[in-house]
Amino acid sequence: MALKRFILKNAAIGILSILGLAACGSTATQHEEPVVSVPQAEPIAQFVKQSGKQLTLSGQSFRFAGASNFYLHRSDNVTITSFLDDAEAMGLNSVRIFGFLDGEDYNMSLQPELGVFKKAGQKDALERIDFIVHQASLRGIRLVIVLTNNWPEYGGVPQYVKWLDLESHDEFFSSKQAKEAYKKYAAHLIGRENQYTGKRYSDDPTIMTWELINAPRTQDTSGQLLVEWADEMSRYVKSIAPQQLVALGSEGFFNRPGNTDWNYNGSEGVDWERLIRLPNIDYGTFHLYPEYWEKADAEAWGTQWIVEHAEAASLANKPFVLEEYAILANDINNRDFVYDKWHRTAYAQGASGTMVWGLNSFKDAAKKELYPDYDGYRVLADRGRTHQLLAQHSLVMRGLLPGYDARSYITTPSPLQRIDNQWLTVKANVLAASSSAKSMSVRTSVDRYELDGPDAEGYYTAYVELDPSTLGEQQISLVTKLDNGQRLSDKSSVLYNPTVVGYERTFTYDFSSGLKQGWHSDGAWQAKWNKPALTISDDLGKSMLKLNGELPGLEEWEELKIRNSRIQNLNRQDRIVFTAYIPADETGAGGVRPYAALADGWVKLGIDQYRESVSSLEKVIVDDQVYYKQLVEIELGNTAGKQPDIYICFVGEKLPLSKPVYLDDIHFEKALYK
């Protein structure tokens, strides 16, 4: 629903008066907040420029808060306008969208064949981006448009590699043919005349930035390959769009030899500190997914990640933008606290912009059906606390509020976290610019507890008791008294369940009927599917799902993915189980790394749990053929959501494989509690 108001509190009287609003009382809590109107959108008439460490608009400092979106460029009018209405309702002044759709595996395509942008009889797919640009301009929302993807979603680099019959993913960045193909598409898109506005894209200030590629990575650990490609492509794009900004779209990985953290040691072929210094890169981009990147403390690690990019950007005399950041809504972290902390850090460090990952909206005119929460990161313009935080952050970034209000949070346990012991540790934190906590206390249904602290990171702690006789949801309440007399509160609920003592099988895909039962191939990374990709076979003495793919065995990550979008009651399942049979050769070389994925492949589960060398696996012999046998049991956690959609992903690590892999007894299980 397009909301025209959002919630803030404790803003300065002067700013509120400018906006025609009443001032807030100092005793308001986080659950008793007045509603504040969003300022009317300003028309877009001038281009944003880069000047040293700042972006500027009409000679003044320009900062933005926005959202990245992955589905808008292939959506209908209702979905597009609903999304942009919600972005406007949050006060967001920028949106990042994909501007590519390569190959014929889509019902619409921006490049169905290499260098072919519209086939005879095909609908003009760029009309969708025309409409987005036009509608964004009416709402004062500037756009960042990405030219291709490092990953196979919507084609991207893997599609170019396939079209040009290249040897590897990295050849996209070095091949003359690939570079020319990329430039041809960029010129086609940037030179487009919008049928709604009559302007060429390159002449429209609504398009703030052209982004070269989403999340590039290479195997060149020196970083030189990506630096050379980014230098050449940024020069080219700047030459055909001289009035607009150019950014790379990097995840922000550093190349600091000797560092043990893969985000810092150059192992992904990215050297952010060199890339941001390129003369035609106007600002540095970086992403932030600490859970997905398997970092132990999402908030602290992410906060430091922001600080280090700010320091590196300052040395390069360039602006920096946190263009994707996300925490799973139902994970172990309190998402609102983490976002609030990151917002304040980015602002204080001088970020020119931030763009949250996962703003979704309705996809029907009746506003009854939301766009699916494929990855668990979705945020909504629903007047909830996440909405409030994003809205307040936007006003602060844009200079319409002088600062952030004071808030306190229960940081541990996270909302609706499953607890198996009646005693648990509660942690809390307070974010306040000019005051500190005088006292903090929590209450459960059993008792009230004072929190000790703060520790070096600002956290307060108490050991509290839940009611052991009440299974299911129990509430924890926090009261914080600041030294300036202000009183804050927060609430959270946990799910009290005793210890898991076993699992019960709910349903099974045993393939005895000879049907694939909804399973189908869904992409390959540095590997290939043969035809047919999937079959049912009794080669190993019983019916199994046969994956007819090949792995060259040259790279550390070569992947075959299968998918099923018809899983019964997936949100009620606790784990997926299957057995893999992998054909062996005489060398015993390589390893495997099977995992599962949810939410359109973005939420990866058990990614390192079954990472093993094949030589360590059990061997079985069937008809004189040796197979490695691997039992895989992956917990689904709280991320399964409501979509009946799951992937099984088979990854080889320098594992040469020319014969099929078999999957047996794929089934789901429900946890049993004491």
N, C-alpha and C positions, 0 to 999 in steps of 0.2 A: 504494500500500500504506500502511495506517495505521501509521506508525512511532511507537513510544512512547518513543524516545530520540533525542537529537541530540548533536552534537559541540561541545565547548568546551574551552578550555585556559587555563592561567595565571590561573584565578579565585582570589579570596582564600580562604584556608583557612577563615575563619569562615563565609562563605556556603556553601561546599561542605559544611561540617560540619552546618549547618542542614538542608541537603538530603540528608544522609546519604551524602556522596560523598567520595572521596579527593582530596587535593590533587595538582596537576600539577607535574612537574619543570620547571625553568626552561630546560632544554635541548631541550624538545620542539619539533619543527618543525611546519609547517602540514600535513604529510602523515603525522604520527605522533601523532594526537590521541585522548585517551581519550573514552569515551562517557559522557555525563551524562544522568541521568533528568530528565524534565520534571516540575515540581511538579504535584500533583493540582489539577484545576480547582476554583475556589471557587464556591459557589452564588451565583446572582444574586438578591439580595433588595432592593437599594436602587437608586434612580435616580442616575445621574451628573448632577452639577450644574455650573454655571459660576460662578466667583467671581473677578472680575478677570482676571488673566492665566492663571489655572489652571482646569482641570477638577477637580472634587472628588468623592469618594465617601465618605460617612459623615464628612464634615468634613476628610478627608485628601486630599492631592494625588493625582490619578488620571492616569496616562499609559498609553497603549496602543500596541501594535504589531499590525498586522493586514494584511489583503489585500483588494483590490477584486476583484469577480468579476462577469462579465457573463452567465453562463449558468444560474446556480443556480435562478432563479425559474421556469424552465420545464423543470426536470429531474426525473427519476424518483427514487425513494427511494434506490436504490443510489448514484446519482451524487451526491446531496446528502450522504448520510452518509459516503461516501468522502472528499469534499472537506472536510467538517467534521472528520473524523478526522485528516486530514493537517494541517489548520490547528492542531488541538489538539496534534498531535505536534511541530509547530514551536514550540509555546508561544505561539501567537498568541491574543490575547484580544479580537479584534474582526474583523468581516467586513463589507464594504460590498456590498450587493446592489441590483439594480434591482427596483422594485416597480411596474412598468408593463409593459403589453403591449397596444398599441392597434391596432385594425383587425382585419380578417378574413383577413389574409394569413398567419396562423399557425394551426397545428393546435390551439392553445389560445389564448385571449385573455382578458385582464383587463378589456378594454373593446372588445368587437367593433364597437359602434356608439357614436356620441357619446351619453354619458349612459346607455348600456345596458351593464350589467356582467355579465349572464349571459342568453343567449338560451335560448328554450325548447328543452329537450332537450340543452343544452350542459353539459358537465362544469364543475363549480365550480373555476375555475382558481386562485382564491385559496387553495384547499386546499394548494397547493404552498408558499405562503408560510407558512401555518399550520404545516406540517411543518418548514420551515426554522427558524422561531422556536422551536418546541418542541425540536428537536434541538440548536440552538445553546445554549439555556438549560441543557441537560443537560451541556454541555461548558464552561460558564462563558464562552461567547463572546458578546459584545455585538454588536448589529447596527446598521448605518447603512443606512436604506432610502431610496432615491431615488424621487421621485414622478413625474418625467418626464424626457425627454431633449431636449436642444437639437437633436439629429441624428436622421436617419430610422430608425436602428436601433431596432426594436421600436415603431415608430410615432412617439412623441414629438411635438415641435412641428410638424413637417411634416404629421403626420396631423391634428392639430387645425386647421391652416391649410386642409387639404383639406376636412375635415368642414364647417367654417364658411364656406368659399368666401371666405377672406380674400385680400387683394391681395398680401401679402408675409409673409415669415417674421417680421419685426418686429412685425406687427400682433398676433401672439399675445400680446405683452407690453403692448399698449395697448388691445386690443379688450375691451369690457365682456363680450361673449358668451364670448370665450376665457377671461377671468378667472373667470367664473361656472362654465364647464365644468371648468376646472382645480380650483376649490374643491369642486365636486360630487364629483369623483373622489377628491380628498384626504380629504374627509369620509367617503366610502364606505370607503376603505382604513383610515384611522386609527380609525374606529369599528367595525371588524370584530371579531367575537368569535371567538377561535381555538377550533376544534373539538377540539384536542388538550389545551389548557390551561384552557379555560373563561374565559380573561381577554380583555377587550378589548385590542386592540393599544395603545391609549392608556394602559392601566393596567399594561402589562408592562415592567418595567425591562430586560428582555433587549433591547428596542428602545431603544438609547441615543439615536439621532438620526434625525430626519426631515430629509431633504435635499430642497430645493425642486426642483432641476433639475440634470442632469448637464451641465457645461461650457457654460453659457449664453454666447452672443455676440450682438451686434446691430450694425446699421450706424450707430447713433447714437454718434458719436465723442465726444460730451460725456459719455457714461456715464449721463446722467440717466434715460433710459428704463428701464434695468435696475435702477437704484437705486430708482426709484418702484415697479417691479413687485416687487422683493425686499422692500421695506418693507411693502407691502400683503399679500403672501403669507406673509411670516414672521409678521406680526401675526395673520393668520387661522389658520395652523397652530398657533401658540402658544396661541391661544384654545381650540382643540379638543384639544390635547395639552399641557397646561400643565406636566406633570411631566417631559417629555422635551426634549431639546436640539433646536434648529433650526439648520441650516446651509444655505448657498446651494448649494454644489457647484461653485463657480467654479474656473477654471483658474489664477486668480491674476494676470491681466494688470493692469498699472498704467496710469494715465493721467497721464503726466508730459510736458506739451507740450515740444517741442523735442528729445526723445530720438529717435534714429534707429532704435532697435530696436523692431520692431512689438510685442513683448511688453510694452513700457514706454510707448508713446506714445498709447494710447487708441484705436488703429485698430480694435480688436475690440469696441468698445462697452462695455468693462469698466473700472470704476474701483475696484480692490480696496480702496484706502485709504478710500474712502467707504462701500463695502459692508460692511466689517467693523465700522464704527461704528454700523450700524443697531441700534436697541435690542433687537430680537427675534432678531438673528443672534448665536448664542451663541459661535461660534468661526469663524475664517476658514479656508477650504480653499484649497489650491492644488495644481496638477499639475506634473509635471516630465518632459518628453519632449524633451530637447535635440536628439537626432538627428532626430526627426520635425519639430521646429521649425527644423531646419537650422542649428544652432549649431556653430561650428567646434571648440570644445573642450568636450566634454560634461561632463567632471568639473568643470572650473573654472567654467564657466558655471552649471552646476547648483548648485554649492556657493554661489556668490554669490547665486543665486536664493533659496536657503533663507535665507541671512543677511539679505537685504533684506526678506523676508516676516516674519522674526522681528523686525526693527527696526520695521517698520510696525505689526505686531500689538502690540508693546510700547507704542508711542505711543497706540494705540487702547485700551490696557488690556484686550485680549482674547486668548484662547488662539488658537493656530494649529495646523493639521493638514496635513501633506503626504499627501493622500489618494490620489494616484496618482503613481507614479514608475516608470520603466522604461528599460532599455537593451536593445537587441537582443542576444540571446545570441550571434549569429554576426556581429557587426559589428566595426568597427575599434577599439572600446573594450574594455578588459578589464572586463567587467561586474561581477565580484566586487569589484575594487578600487573602482570607482565607487560601488557600493552601500555598501561599507564606509565610504568617505569621507563619503557623504551621511548615513549613519546616525549617525556620530560628530558630524557638524556639526549635524544636527537635534536630537540629544540635548543637545549643548553649548549650543545656542541656546534651549533650553527648549521645544521642540515638545511639545504635548500628545499628539500621535499621529502615526504614519506608517502607510501602507497600500500595500504593494507591488502593482503591477499584474501580474497574470498567474499567480497560484497556480492550477494545474490539478491534477486528480486522475484516478482511474479512473472509467470509466462502465459497468463491468460487474462483476457479483458475483465473477467469477473473477479479477478484478484483472489482466487481460491487456491490456485496451484502454484507453489513456489518452484523455482528452478532447483533441481535435485542437489542435495548436499553431497556431492561425489567424494570429496576429500576430507570431510570433517572439519574444515577450516571456515565454513560459511559464517558470515556476519550479516545481520539484517537491519533495516531501518524500521525497527519495531518499538522504539522508545525504551528499550531495555538499557541496562547499564553499559554494555559494549557500544551501543549506539551513542549514548551520552558522551562516553570518553572520546570517541572518534570525532564527534561534533565539537566538543570543547577544544580538542587538539587542533582542529582545523582553524577555529577562530584565533587561537593563540599564534599558530604559524602565520596567519594572515595579518596579524597585528590588530585584530578587532577585540581581543581581550589582553590584558596586561600580564596574565599568568594563569597557572593552574590552581584549582581549589584544593584544599586539604582533603585527603581521603585515607581511610584505614582499611586494611584487608586481612581476612583470614587467608593465608597463603598455602597452608597445609593443615588438614587435607583439602584436596580440591573438591569442588561441588559434586556431590553424588559419587564420591570415590567409595569403592567397596572396602570395608573394614572387617577383618576376621577376628579381632581381639577387642574386648570391652575397654581396654586401656589403650590410649593412643596419644601421640604427641601432636599438639596444636602449635602452629607457628603463625605469627602475625607481623605485619609491617605497616608503617604509616608513611605516606608521602605528603610532605608539607614543606613549603619553601622557606618559611621564616619562623617556624615553631617546631617543637618536638613533643613527644608523648610524655606526659607526667605520670600516667598509669594506664595499663591495659588489663582487661579481665575478660574471661569467656565463661559462658554458662551452658551447661548441658542439662538434660532432664534430671541428672543426679545431683549436681552441685555447681557452685560458682568457684572459679579459680583465677588467681592473680598470675599474670605472665611475668617471667623474668627476662631481663635484657636491658638495652639491646646488645647484640653481639656486634662484631666488626662489620657485618653486612647490613645491620639495621633490623635484624629479626628478633622478635620476642617469642618466648617459648613457655609452654605449660604442659604438664602431663595430666590428662583428664580421663574421666571414666564415663562410658556410655552405659545405658540401661541394658544389662544382659538379657532381660526378659522380653525386650522389644526387638523383634527381627524387622529388618527393612529400614526405612528412612528415619533418621533421628537428626534433630536440628542442633546446631552450635551457634551461639550468638556472641558477638564481640562488642565491647564498649571501650572506646579510647577517649581519654581526657588529655587535651593538649595543655601545654604550660601557659597558653594565652586564654584559657578558660573555655575554649571550644570543645564540644562533645561530638564525637563521630561514632558511627556504628556500622556493623556489617553482620551478615548472616550467611551460613552455609549449611548444607545437609550432607550427611554421609549415609551409606547403605550398610547397615550392620548385618553381616552374614558370617557364620562360623567358618572354620577352615574347610577347604575343598578336600574331600576324602576319596574322590574318584570321578569318573565320567560315565555318562550313559549315552550310547549311540542313539541318535534321533532318526537319521535317514542316510541311505547309502546309494552311491552310484556304482553298481557292480558290473554294468554293461552286459549282463547275461542276455538281455533282449536284443543285443546287437545295435542298439541305438546310442548315439552320442549324448542324448539327454540334455541338450542345451550347450554342451561344450563346443567351442570353436577356437581356431587359432586367432591370435590378436597381436600380431607384430613380432618382429625379430630385431635384435640389436647385434650387429656384427656377426650375424648368423643368417641362415636362410631356411625357409620352409620349402619342401618339395610338394608336389601335387599328387594326390590329395594330402593336405596338411595333416588331418586327423582321420584315423579309421579305428574301427573296433577289430581286434585280432585275438585269436587264441594261440598265437605262436608259442607262448610260454605255458601252455597247458590249460589256461582258463581265459575267459574274456577280459581283456584289458583295453585301456585307451592307448592307442599307438601314436606317438608323436613323430611324424615323418619329416624331420628336420636335420640340418647339418651344422656343425660348429667347426670352423677352420682350425681352432686350437692355437691361434696366434696371439690373442689378447687376454687380458686379465678378466674381462667381463664380456662374455658372448651369451646371448639370451634368447630363449624361445618362450613366448607367453601364450597361455590359453585362458579362455574366459568363459564364464557362465553367468548370464544375466537373469536367470530364472531360479535362483536359490530360494527354497521355501523358508520363510520366517528367519531370514539371515540374522536379523537383529536379536533373535532369541537363542542363537547358537554361541557356544563358548570357545570351540576350537574346530579346526579342520585337520583331518588326518588322511594321509595317503602313503603308498609305498611306491618308490621309483626303482625301476630296473634299468641300469645303464650298461650298454654293451662295452666289454673290456677289450683292450688290445694287449699285445705282448709287452709294451713299454711300461704300462701302469702309470703313465704320466698324467699330470693335471689334477684338478680338483673340481668340486661341485659346490654350489651355493643356492639351493632351492629356497624360495620364500613365497609368501602369499601377498596379495595386494587387494585393496578395496578402493572404492571411490574413484572410478575411472583410472585406476592404476597409481594414483598419487600417494595413497597411504600404504606404506610397505610394512609388512609384519614378519618378524622372525628372520630379518635379512642376514644376520650373522649366526643364527642359532644352529644351522646345519651346514656350516662352511667346513668342508673336510676334504682332504686329499683322497682320491678314489682308492688308493692303495690301502687305506685304513678301513674301508668298508667291507662288509661281509660279501663273500663270493658265492654264487650259485651257478650250476651248470645245467643248461637245458639244450638238448639236441646238440651236444658238443660245443655249444657257444657259452662262453663265460660272461656272466653279468655281475655287476656290482649292485647290491641291494641296499636301499636306504629307506628307513621308516621316518616319516616326517609328521610331527604333531605341533601345530602352530596355534597359539592362543589368539583369539580375535579381540579380546579386551572390550573396551567401551567404544570402539571406533566403528563397529559394523554399521551403525546407523539404520536407516529404513529402506535402503535400496537393495534389491535382491541380486547383487552384483559382486563377483569375486574373481580374482585371477590366481592361477597357479603359474609361477615363473620358474623356469629351469635355467640356471646360470652355470656355464662352464668357465673355469679359470685355466686358460691354456690347456684345454681338454679337447684334443682332436676327436671328432665324432662324425662318422659318415653313415652310421647305422641308426635306426630308430631307438628312442627311449620309450619305455612302457610305464604307464601309471596304473596301479591296481588299487581297488578297494577305496576309492575316494569317498569319505563320509564325514559327517558332522556330529559333534558330541555336545552334550549339556553337562555342566558341572553338577556334582552332588556334594552337599554340605553336611557337616557333622550335626 
